[in-house]
Amino acid sequence: MKKSKLILATGVAIAIALFFLLDLEQYLSVTFFQSLYEQNPIETALIFFCIYVAVTALSLPGAALMTLVAGVIFGLLHGTILVSFASTIGATLAFLLSRTLLHDWVQNRFASYLKTINKGIRQEGDFYLFTLRLIPAIPFFVINLVMGLTPMRVGRFFIVSQIGMLPGTLVYVGAGASLTQVEELSIKGVLQPEIIVAFVLLGIFPWLAKAAISRWQQHKVLKPYPRPAHFDTNLLVIGAGSAGLVSAYIAAAVKAKVILVERHKMGGDCLNTGCVPSKALLRSAKMAHYFQRAEAYGITPPEVKVDFAKVMERVHQVIQKVEPHDSIERYTSLGVECITGTATIKTPYSVDIDGKTITTKNIIIASGARPMVPPIPGLESMDYYTSDTIWRIRERPERMLVIGGGPIGCELTQAFARLGVKVTQVDIASRLMPREDEEVSALIQQKFIEEGINVLVGHRPVEFLLKNGEKQLILEANGEQQTLGFDLVLVAVGRQANTAGLGLDALDIAVTERGTIAVNDYLQTKFPNIYACGDVAGPYQFTHTASHQAWYAAVNALFRRFKKFKVDYRVIPWATFTDPEVARVGLNEQEAQAQNIAYEVTRYGIDDLDRAIADEEAHGFVKVLTEPGKDKILGVTIVGYHASELITEYISAMKHGLGLNKILGTIHIYPTLSEANKYAAGVWKKAHAPEKLLKWITRYHQWERQEKHSGG
C-alpha cells in the first residue's frame, strides 16, 4: 500500500512538473482553442475536456479561467455541459488522490479532533458538500482535497458535486459567453446589458447562493409547523439566570416585547446557589484565616471562634442584598413581562406555560445547569449535598467529605476547612484542578495540605455504606482499598445542562455528547428562531460567558434578517477563587502542547513583588505564553493574591491585540499588585534583548569614555 502511494505521488509530481516545464499552459489560451474549434469542433471539445479534467484533478490554477473560456468558445449550452462533467470528474479524481495519499495518516494523527467532524460528515455530509459547492468564493480544489480526508463515499461525492457546481458553472460560462458579444474592445463595447448582468451575477453569486441555502434550510425545518397569523411576543426567554436576564434586558432595551419565564427563583444558580453564596462563604473563611495568621503582621489576636450558624446566615443575607438586582420588580420596570412557571416548547412558534400557550416569534433557551451526581453505589442513602443544597446547613460538621477536585470542589473544600471543619477531598484524577498546568495543581494542593486538608487524588470512590452508625466510603487506589469515615458528604464533580422537560425531543432538537443543546456559531438550534445560551449551551459554564453569549443570542434573534453575529470565544477568562486564586485567559501550556501550538514561556515570581511582600502575600506567579520570538500573547495564568483582578489587564490586551511591549510601556502605580504584569513583560523583554545591538552600544560607550574633547 505504501509503495502504491509513493508511485502515485511520484506520478502526480512528474505530471505537474511536465505541465509547467513543457509550457502546456499556452494551450489554455482562447486563441488556440478558437482556431482549433473552427477546424475540428468535436476534437477541440474532447481536448478541452481532457485538459480541464487534468487541471482539476491535479489542483492546478486556471480552472476558473477555463470555465470563462468555455463560454467564449463553446457558448452557454455546450460550454456548460463540457465544464459540468469535466469539473466533476476532475474533482472526483482529486478527491481519490487525496484519500489515497493522506486519508489514513490524517485520520490516525488527528483521530480525537476528527471524531465530531467524521460524525457530521456521515450524518449530513451531502448537505455540507452541496453548500460548499454553491459558494464559488471557497476554492473548489480545497473542497476536493479536504473531502478526500473524510469518510464520504466516492459516489455521493460525485453526484452532489455535479449538482452543487452546476449553478456556479452556469454563471461563469454565461459570463464567458457574453464576452463573445463584444464587437470592439472599448468601454462602450464591453458595457452591454448582457455582459453587465453576467458579471454582476458572477460577483454576487456567492451571497445569493448563501442566502438561498439559508432560506431553504429555514423553510425545510419550519414547514411542518403552521405559522401563527400574529405573535403574542417578539421574544420568549426560558430561564432567568445570567443568560436569560441579559437576553431579556437587551430585548427590552431595543423596545421588543419580551417574556421571561422562570420556574424557580430569579437570578438562577449564580445568585441563589453559586457565585454569590460561595463568594460570601469564602470571604468569611478568609477573615477567619486572617485571624489565624495575624501574628505574621505583628498582631496577637484573641482566640478565634467561628459561629458557623451565623456564617451561613450571613451567606443568605448577602443573597438577599443582591436579589433586587435580579428581581421581578426590577425587570418589570425595565419592560420585561416576567412569568413564574414551567415552560415547554410545543412548536418553533409556541410555548406552553403551565397550560397556557403563548405564541412567539423567537425563543431563547437559557435554562442553565445543575450539579452532576455520579452513580456511586450507596450515595443515595447518604443524604448527600451538592453545591445547590449545601447552603441549607446550619450546624458545622466535624468531618466533611468533598468528592471532586475541580474549581467548585476546591473552593468549598478550603472554605469549610478554614471554618474549622476537618475536610477530606477525594478525586479520581491524579491531581486537583486538572484543567490547569501541573505546577498550578501542585501549588494549590500543597497549600491545602499545609492548611490541614486531607487531599486524596488518584482515588476512586467504590461504595458508600453505613456501618455501626457511621457513614463510610470505600476508596480504591493502586489496586488497594481503604475505608474513610465522615459526617457529611458534598458532591462537586461538575454540572450538567438542564434540558429535560423543555420539549426538545418532540422537536428533535439535538443535544451534544456533553448533554448541552447543540447550537451553531450564531447560537441557533436546528430552528432558525430558537436559540440557546449559557450553561445549557456550553461550551463554557461561566456566568460571564453566559452574559457574553446572551448578547449574541438576543441580537441575532431579533435582527437576523439584517445581520447575524458569530459568537466570539477568542478571549475567555476564568478564575478559581481559592487562596491563592488561580486566574487564566487563553491557552495554558498543556492546552498549547495538546494543540501542537508553538509557544514561549515567560514567568515572573510574585514573591519578588514589593506590595506582595508588604501584604505578606508573597507567593504565586504570572506565567505568559507568547508566540516564539514575538510579544503576541497566547495565554496567561496567574496564581496569587487577587489573581482574578490582575488578569484583567491581559484580557484587555488580548482582546485588542496589544503585546507585552505595550504592557511594559504602561505606567503602573507603585506599590501595587498590578506591577506584577509589568514586571512579567520586563522579563520577556530582557529575554529578547537585541544582543548584537547591545554589543555595538557597549563599544560606543567605551569609545565615548576614551574620546578626547578639545576646547571648553
DASULWO-V51798 format. One record per helix or strand of 2 or more residues. SS is the DSSP state (~ for helix, > for strand). FROM is the first residue (numbers start at 1). TO is the last residue. If there is no record, write none. Layout:
ss = [SS SS]
from = [FROM FROM]
to = [TO TO]
//
This chain:
ss = [~ ~ ~ ~ ~ ~ ~ ~ ~ ~ > ~ > ~ ~ ~ ~ ~ > > > > > ~ > ~ > ~ > ~ > > > > > > ~ > ~ ~ > > ~ > ~ ~ > > ~ ~ ~ ~ ~]
from = [2 24 30 41 63 111 140 154 187 193 233 242 258 268 275 294 308 328 336 343 350 356 369 379 385 390 399 407 422 438 454 460 470 480 488 495 504 530 534 543 573 581 589 600 606 610 621 633 643 648 660 675 691]
to = [21 28 39 57 109 133 147 179 190 222 238 253 262 272 292 297 326 333 340 347 353 365 371 382 386 392 403 418 427 450 457 467 477 486 491 497 507 532 536 559 576 586 594 605 608 614 626 640 646 655 664 687 706]
//
